Amino acid sequence: MNIKAEVFNKYLKEKKIDAFQVEEVADDAQHTVVYRSHIVIEGQQLPTLVLLDDSVFSMIRVQISPKARTEENELAVLRMVSEQNMKYKPFKLYFDQTGSLILDVCLLTPGKEESDFPELGEEVYGMFDVLIKFLEENYRSWMKEIW
């Protein structure tokens, strides 16, 4: 397990947070560890990942809506995503290969030793607070555009 994941595991244990399923990616050069959970917005459970690896980055990824981009709405939703990406610096919206709307948050987390990550848990959870507020403010209007 990579050092960031070890530090995050300690944080989760100390704070008694058990909202994640943890999976180490086998045979991965970056020693990626995936933390799976969900965020509830407007009564919908949005699949959420925290991705920690040996790189200088850590990611939070949320699947906003599966198969959100269709032939009928493609132009409108691409414009919507472009406008959102120009407004909000920490979040990037995009569509995956299946047309699902994905939101990524990239955190800069350089370091090689446990002492390099004294606030990693707080940083990830702090970003979750910002992310949830952002989703609560925008989710309904996105769904109107998608459906």
Stockholm file with secondary structure:
# STOCKHOLM 1.0

chainA/1-147         MNIKAEVFNKYLKEKKIDAFQVEEVADDAQHTVVYRSHIVIEGQQLPTLVLLDDSVFSMIRVQISPKARTEENELAVLRMVSEQNMKYKPFKLYFDQTGSLILDVCLLTPGKEESDFPELGEEVYGMFDVLIKFLEENYRSWMKEIW
#=GR chainA/1-147 SS CCHHHHHHHHHHHHTTCCCCEEEECTTCTTCCEEEEEEEEETTEEEEEEEEECSSSEEEEEEEEETTCCCTTTHHHHHHHHHHHHHHCSSEEEEECTTCCEEEEEEEECCCSSGGGCTTHHHHHHHHHHHHHHHHHHHHHHHHHHHC
#=GC SS_cons         CCHHHHHHHHHHHHTTCCCCEEEECTTCTTCCEEEEEEEEETTEEEEEEEEECSSSEEEEEEEEETTCCCTTTHHHHHHHHHHHHHHCSSEEEEECTTCCEEEEEEEECCCSSGGGCTTHHHHHHHHHHHHHHHHHHHHHHHHHHHC
//
